[in-house]
Amino acid sequence: MEINKAEIASAHAAMSAAKTNAPGTTITEELRGAEILVKSLQAEGVKYIWGYPGGAVLHIYDAFYKQDTIQHVLVRHEQAAVHAADGYARATGDVGVALVTSGPGVTNAITGIATAYMDSIPMVIVTGQVPTHAIGLDAFQECDTVGITRPIVKHNFLVKDARDLAMTMKKAFHIARSGRPGPVVVDIPKDVSFKKVPYSGHPESVEMRSYNPVRKGHGGQIRKALALLLAAKRPYIYTGGGVILSNAAAELRTLVDMLGYPCTNTLMGLGAYPASDRKFLGMLGMHGTVEANNAMQNCDVLLAVGARFDDRVIGNPKHFAQNERKIIHIDIDPSSISKRVKVDIPIVGDVKDVLSEMIAMIREGTARPDASALGAWWETIDGWRKGDCLKYDRGNKDVIKPQYVVETLWNMTKDADTYITSDVGQHQMWAAQYYRFDEPRRWINSGGLGTMGVGIPYAMGIKLAKPDSEVFCITGEGSVQMCIQELSTIFQYKTPIKIISLNNRYLGMVRQWQEIDYEGRYSHSYMDALPDFVKLAEAYGHVGMLIERPEDVEPALREARRLKDRTVFMDFRTDRTENVYPMVKAGMGITEMLLGAEDL
């Protein structure tokens, strides 16, 4: 497409000097679609955008060149653009924004979009598209973005008219951040981004008849739930990522402390209730603690808050249903209630609002928990706790235990302003088990999709948003190589992070399953040709460390923390045979746990 320089000049002039209208009337100016897009992002308070240019988005990149309020971060791969925006959204609660070009730009971003969708992360992904007249003609770098992304987004738009762009962006942000959050894709053909149309400002409000998520829970249902909860003999509070997403950690803590009930978090909910508190039983599920899983199976009233009873949490649903219990389920998404487990009292509403109303009702009423029954229940729980299911060989002086690295990091940083990201695998589970999170939005990982390669992009997204915080990426030598090119992005944008690679020379979780379920047939789980990570880190302009002895773990972490302005890659050579325990095998019930090699 031939670009008319005179038209660009006039558009630029229109941006700085709007037409003069009579008082009280709307000021209108002529802008290109790309310029309207940028103004929409500015109006939505966007500070950072991660992206990668290409032909279909060059008009948009030209519009970014002419503004200075949004910082664009040039990643090295589109997947990392979405992951970085995702990590930013998880840590801040703001909508993350990414920008990719058409065709391979979109398909490279798919894994990042699906990752955000599975964990309900608010995001807007702007994608370039071939010109409208070429759509459907197999044009260069064309793909059906709307069709491809439909199953992995909360909603998507194809903008065919530049006049619709401002309202479409308003809708995209509204949908992404409201109700159950999620990613929204806005696909913009190249001619739409270039066309000049009248612009009268970003819409102040949006109304969508077909989309009105409920926020306030039904008062009658809340009263019924509270009566059941206060009459319980063996109560349990089970919370998931919904508590984090709705910023309801304070309300959850108030409720748990008022009642004195035991509490557990899912992998995605860690930090919603302080891990250092006695009432916290640890994470539950496939690699959860004995006490958390046993309490889940043996409680008589279960309060589920912003959680979805997924397969990694309850194991076999038939086994879970063996014990009778009454279930109260609070969730913003009605489709998540009774999806896998039938519940007795459903409450559809925003977790923060519903918990606030519950707390108010308790304060206003006179009913209180049965102290005697609760005391007996805690005695049972403490009996399970005595088994110390997370014990490992802490005295080993010959080889670095991966648990020890995480535990040492926690001891060193628990009082600091710290964010922990992880990739996916054994290291992720050890991080969840041994780093005891006391605050929400400090544990950033891929739960639903289980995406390898997210750790570094998550960390660089967080560091941009939280420059004064310490950001650690706990990873493995397998996962880290999937987006390792982003070490270049980190160097360019001066977002120093600390990378802890628990390097056991295996795809550890795959090897663990092969040992347990496939009689030790380690098919393609051994890493035969690993790079020298120290030299690789140095080649990207960073600091590399090789740590091979247990006594060097703490000094290495201390030195890495001292180098505040440098990215440090720590290659910890860990025990190659270590497995994650407890473990619930696929298809088993959550109390049918393997606690160590002796159970194999």
Residue pairs with C-beta under 8 A, 6 or more apart in sequence:
1 131
1 190
1 191
1 194
3 194
7 196
8 32
8 62
10 30
11 30
11 31
11 32
11 35
11 196
12 66
14 29
14 30
14 31
15 29
15 31
15 35
15 66
18 27
18 28
18 29
19 27
19 28
19 29
21 27
21 28
26 200
26 201
27 200
27 201
28 198
28 199
28 200
29 198
29 199
29 200
30 196
30 197
30 198
30 199
31 39
31 196
31 197
31 199
32 59
32 63
32 162
32 193
32 194
32 195
32 196
32 197
33 59
33 159
33 162
33 165
33 188
33 192
33 193
33 194
33 195
33 197
34 59
34 60
34 62
34 63
34 193
34 194
35 63
35 66
35 199
36 162
36 165
36 166
36 197
36 199
37 60
37 63
37 126
37 165
37 169
37 188
37 193
38 60
38 63
38 64
38 67
38 70
39 166
39 199
39 202
40 165
40 166
40 169
40 170
40 202
41 49
41 70
41 97
41 169
42 67
42 69
42 70
43 202
44 95
44 169
44 170
44 173
44 202
45 94
46 70
46 95
46 97
47 69
47 70
47 71
47 94
47 465
48 70
48 71
48 72
48 73
48 85
48 88
48 97
48 461
48 464
48 465
49 64
49 70
49 71
49 72
49 73
49 85
49 97
49 98
49 99
50 72
50 73
50 75
50 80
50 81
50 82
50 84
50 85
50 96
50 97
50 98
50 99
50 461
51 57
51 72
51 73
51 74
51 75
51 78
51 81
51 98
51 99
51 100
52 74
52 75
52 76
52 77
52 78
52 81
52 99
52 100
52 101
52 105
53 61
53 74
53 101
54 100
54 101
54 102
54 103
54 105
54 128
54 141
55 101
55 102
55 128
55 140
55 141
55 190
56 101
56 102
56 103
56 105
56 128
56 129
56 130
56 141
56 189
56 190
57 99
57 100
57 101
57 102
57 105
57 126
57 128
57 188
57 190
57 193
58 190
59 190
59 193
59 194
60 99
60 126
60 128
60 188
60 193
63 193
64 70
64 72
71 464
72 99
73 81
73 84
73 460
73 464
73 489
73 493
74 489
74 492
75 81
75 84
75 457
75 486
75 489
76 485
76 486
76 488
76 489
77 108
77 483
77 485
77 486
78 98
78 100
78 104
78 105
78 106
78 108
78 109
78 112
79 108
79 109
79 111
79 112
79 453
79 457
79 483
80 112
80 453
80 456
80 457
80 483
80 485
80 486
80 489
81 98
81 99
81 100
81 109
81 112
81 457
82 98
82 100
82 109
82 111
82 112
82 113
82 115
82 116
82 123
82 125
83 112
83 115
83 451
83 453
83 454
83 457
83 458
83 461
83 483
84 96
84 98
84 457
84 458
84 460
84 461
84 464
84 486
84 489
85 96
85 97
85 98
85 112
85 123
85 125
85 461
86 96
86 112
86 115
86 116
86 121
86 123
86 454
86 457
86 458
86 461
87 96
87 421
87 444
87 454
87 457
87 458
87 459
87 460
87 461
87 462
88 94
88 96
88 461
88 462
88 464
88 465
89 95
89 96
89 116
89 121
89 122
89 123
90 119
90 121
90 441
90 444
90 458
90 462
91 419
91 441
91 442
91 444
91 461
91 462
91 465
91 466
92 441
92 465
92 466
93 122
93 245
93 247
93 441
94 122
95 122
95 123
95 124
95 173
95 176
95 177
96 116
96 121
96 122
96 123
96 124
96 461
97 123
97 124
97 125
97 126
98 109
98 112
98 123
98 124
98 125
98 126
99 125
99 126
99 127
100 106
100 108
100 109
100 125
100 126
100 127
100 128
101 127
101 128
101 141
102 127
102 128
102 129
102 130
102 141
102 142
102 143
102 145
102 190
103 140
103 141
103 142
103 143
104 141
105 127
105 128
105 141
106 127
106 143
106 145
106 148
106 149
107 143
107 148
109 125
109 127
110 148
110 149
110 152
111 449
111 451
112 451
113 123
113 125
113 149
113 152
113 153
113 183
113 185
114 152
114 449
114 451
115 121
115 446
115 448
115 449
115 451
115 454
116 123
116 182
116 183
117 152
117 153
117 154
117 182
117 183
117 448
117 449
118 446
118 447
118 448
118 449
119 241
119 268
119 446
119 447
119 448
119 449
120 180
120 181
120 182
120 241
120 242
120 245
121 181
121 182
121 183
122 176
122 177
122 181
122 182
122 183
123 176
123 182
123 183
123 184
124 169
124 172
124 173
124 176
124 183
124 184
124 185
124 186
125 183
125 184
125 185
125 186
126 185
126 186
126 188
127 145
127 185
127 186
127 187
127 188
128 187
128 188
128 189
128 190
128 193
129 135
129 142
129 145
129 158
129 187
129 188
129 189
129 190
130 139
130 140
130 141
130 142
130 189
130 190
131 139
131 189
131 190
131 191
132 160
132 189
132 191
132 192
133 191
134 142
135 142
135 189
145 156
145 158
145 185
145 187
146 156
146 157
146 158
146 185
146 187
149 156
149 185
150 156
152 183
153 182
153 183
153 184
153 185
154 175
154 176
154 180
154 181
154 182
154 183
154 184
155 172
155 175
155 182
155 184
155 185
156 184
156 185
156 186
156 187
157 168
157 171
157 172
157 184
157 185
157 186
157 187
158 187
158 189
159 165
159 168
159 186
159 187
159 188
159 189
159 192
160 189
160 192
161 192
161 197
162 192
162 193
162 195
162 196
162 197
163 197
163 198
165 188
165 192
166 199
166 201
166 202
166 203
167 203
167 206
168 186
169 186
169 202
170 202
170 203
170 206
171 206
171 208
172 184
172 186
173 184
174 206
174 208
175 182
175 184
175 208
175 211
176 182
176 183
176 184
178 213
179 211
179 213
179 332
179 333
180 213
180 242
180 245
180 331
180 332
180 333
180 336
181 245
213 332
214 332
214 334
214 348
214 349
214 350
215 332
215 349
215 350
215 353
216 349
216 350
216 353
216 354
216 357
217 330
217 347
217 348
217 349
217 350
217 353
217 354
217 357
218 347
218 348
218 349
219 357
221 345
221 346
221 347
222 347
222 354
222 357
222 358
222 361
223 361
224 345
225 303
225 328
225 345
225 347
225 358
226 358
226 361
226 362
226 365
226 367
227 367
228 301
228 326
228 328
228 344
228 345
229 235
229 259
229 301
229 303
229 328
230 259
230 362
230 367
230 368
230 369
231 301
231 370
232 299
232 300
232 301
232 326
232 369
232 370
232 373
233 300
233 370
233 373
233 374
233 376
233 377
234 295
234 298
234 299
234 300
234 301
234 373
234 377
234 380
235 259
235 261
235 262
235 299
235 300
235 301
235 302
235 303
235 369
235 374
235 377
236 261
236 262
236 263
236 264
236 295
236 296
236 299
236 301
236 302
236 303
237 252
237 255
237 256
237 259
237 261
237 262
237 263
237 264
237 303
237 305
238 263
238 264
238 266
238 284
238 296
238 302
238 303
238 304
238 305
238 307
239 252
239 263
239 264
239 265
239 266
239 269
239 272
239 273
239 304
239 305
239 306
239 307
240 265
240 266
240 268
240 269
240 304
240 305
240 306
240 307
240 308
240 313
241 266
241 268
241 269
241 306
241 307
241 447
242 248
242 269
242 305
242 306
242 307
242 330
242 331
242 332
242 351
243 249
243 252
243 265
243 269
243 272
243 305
243 306
243 351
243 440
244 268
244 269
244 271
244 272
244 306
244 440
244 441
245 306
245 351
246 306
246 332
246 350
246 351
246 352
247 352
247 440
248 272
248 305
248 306
248 351
248 352
248 355
249 271
249 272
249 273
249 439
249 440
251 351
251 352
251 355
251 356
251 359
252 263
252 272
252 273
252 305
252 355
253 273
253 274
254 355
254 359
255 355
255 358
255 359
255 362
256 263
256 273
256 279
257 279
258 359
258 362
259 362
259 369
260 279
260 369
260 374
261 279
261 303
261 369
261 374
262 279
262 280
262 281
262 295
262 377
262 378
262 381
263 273
263 279
263 280
263 281
264 280
264 281
264 282
264 283
264 284
264 288
264 292
264 295
264 296
265 271
265 272
265 273
265 280
265 283
265 284
266 283
266 284
266 285
266 307
266 313
266 447
267 283
267 285
267 312
267 432
267 445
267 447
268 445
268 447
268 448
269 306
269 307
270 283
270 432
270 437
270 443
271 437
271 438
271 439
271 440
271 441
271 442
271 443
272 440
273 279
273 280
274 280
274 437
274 438
274 439
275 282
275 436
275 437
275 438
276 436
276 438
281 289
281 291
281 292
281 295
281 381
281 385
282 288
282 289
282 291
282 292
282 390
282 433
283 289
283 292
283 432
283 433
284 292
284 293
284 296
284 313
284 590
285 292
285 293
285 312
285 313
285 314
285 315
285 584
285 590
286 312
286 313
286 315
286 583
286 584
287 429
287 432
287 433
287 580
287 581
287 582
287 583
287 584
288 582
288 584
288 590
289 389
289 390
289 433
289 582
290 384
290 385
290 387
290 389
290 582
290 593
290 595
291 381
291 384
291 385
291 389
293 582
293 584
293 590
293 591
293 593
294 381
294 384
294 591
295 381
295 384
296 302
296 314
296 590
297 320
297 323
297 589
297 590
297 591
298 323
298 380
299 325
300 324
300 325
300 326
301 325
301 326
301 327
301 328
302 325
302 326
302 327
302 328
303 328
303 330
304 327
304 328
304 329
304 330
304 331
304 343
305 330
305 351
305 355
306 330
306 331
306 332
306 351
307 313
307 331
308 331
308 336
308 339
308 340
309 317
309 339
309 340
309 341
310 340
310 448
311 340
313 590
314 320
314 340
314 341
314 590
315 584
315 587
315 588
315 589
315 590
315 592
316 587
316 588
316 589
317 340
317 341
319 588
319 589
319 590
319 591
319 592
320 341
320 589
320 590
321 341
322 589
326 344
326 345
327 341
327 342
327 343
327 344
327 345
328 343
328 344
328 345
328 347
329 337
329 338
329 343
329 345
329 346
329 347
330 347
330 349
330 351
330 354
330 355
331 337
331 347
331 348
331 351
332 348
332 349
332 350
332 351
333 348
334 346
334 348
337 343
337 346
337 348
338 346
347 354
387 595
389 581
389 582
389 593
389 595
390 403
390 433
390 434
392 401
392 403
392 404
392 578
393 401
394 401
394 404
396 404
396 550
396 575
397 550
397 551
398 550
399 550
399 574
399 575
400 547
400 548
400 549
400 550
400 553
400 572
400 573
400 574
400 575
401 550
401 574
401 575
401 578
402 426
402 427
402 430
402 502
402 504
402 572
402 574
402 575
402 578
403 430
403 433
403 434
403 578
404 550
404 553
405 500
405 502
405 553
405 557
405 572
405 574
406 430
406 431
406 433
406 434
406 435
406 474
407 434
407 435
408 553
408 554
408 557
409 435
409 472
409 474
409 500
409 557
410 434
410 435
410 436
412 554
412 557
412 558
412 561
413 470
413 472
413 561
414 436
414 438
416 470
417 466
417 468
417 469
417 470
418 442
418 469
418 470
418 471
418 472
419 442
419 444
419 459
419 462
419 466
419 469
419 470
419 471
419 472
420 431
420 435
420 437
420 442
420 443
420 444
420 472
420 473
420 474
421 444
421 445
421 454
421 455
421 456
421 458
421 459
421 462
421 471
421 472
421 473
421 474
422 428
422 431
422 432
422 444
422 445
422 455
422 473
422 474
422 475
423 445
423 446
423 452
423 453
423 454
423 455
423 473
423 474
423 475
423 476
423 479
423 480
423 482
424 445
424 446
424 450
424 451
424 452
424 454
424 479
424 509
425 452
425 476
425 478
425 479
425 507
425 508
425 509
426 476
426 502
426 504
426 508
426 509
426 512
426 578
426 579
426 580
427 474
427 475
427 476
427 479
427 502
427 508
428 445
428 474
429 509
429 580
430 474
430 502
430 580
431 443
431 445
431 474
432 443
432 445
433 580
435 443
435 474
437 443
444 458
444 459
444 462
445 454
445 458
446 454
452 478
452 479
452 482
453 479
453 480
453 482
453 483
454 483
455 473
455 474
455 475
455 479
455 480
455 483
455 499
456 473
456 475
456 480
456 483
456 484
456 486
456 487
456 490
456 497
456 499
457 483
457 486
458 473
459 471
459 472
459 473
459 497
459 499
460 486
460 489
460 490
460 493
460 495
460 497
462 469
462 471
463 469
463 471
463 490
463 495
463 496
463 497
464 493
464 495
467 495
470 498
470 561
471 497
471 498
472 497
472 498
472 499
472 500
473 480
473 497
473 498
473 499
473 500
474 500
474 502
475 499
475 500
475 501
475 502
476 501
476 502
476 503
476 504
476 507
476 508
477 501
477 503
477 504
477 505
477 527
477 530
477 533
477 571
478 506
478 507
478 508
478 527
480 499
480 501
481 531
484 536
487 536
487 537
487 540
487 542
487 567
487 569
488 540
490 496
490 497
490 540
490 542
490 567
491 540
491 541
491 542
491 567
494 565
495 567
496 563
496 564
496 565
496 566
496 567
496 568
497 567
498 560
498 561
498 567
498 568
498 570
499 537
499 567
499 568
499 569
499 570
500 557
500 570
500 572
501 533
501 569
501 570
501 571
501 572
502 508
502 572
502 574
503 530
503 533
503 571
503 572
503 573
503 574
504 573
504 574
504 575
504 576
504 578
505 526
505 527
505 530
505 576
506 522
506 525
506 526
506 527
506 576
507 525
507 526
507 527
509 580
510 525
511 522
511 525
511 526
512 579
512 580
512 583
514 520
514 521
514 522
514 523
514 525
515 522
515 579
515 600
516 579
516 583
516 585
516 594
516 600
517 585
533 544
533 546
533 569
533 571
534 544
534 545
534 546
534 569
534 571
535 544
536 544
536 569
537 543
537 544
537 567
537 568
537 569
538 544
542 566
542 567
542 568
542 569
543 560
543 563
543 566
543 567
543 568
543 569
544 568
544 569
544 571
545 556
545 559
545 560
545 568
545 569
545 570
545 571
546 571
546 573
547 553
547 556
547 570
547 571
547 572
547 573
548 573
553 572
556 570
556 572
557 570
559 568
560 568
560 570
579 597
581 594
581 595
581 596
582 593
582 594
582 595
583 593
583 594
584 590
584 592
584 593
584 594
585 592
585 594
593 599
594 600
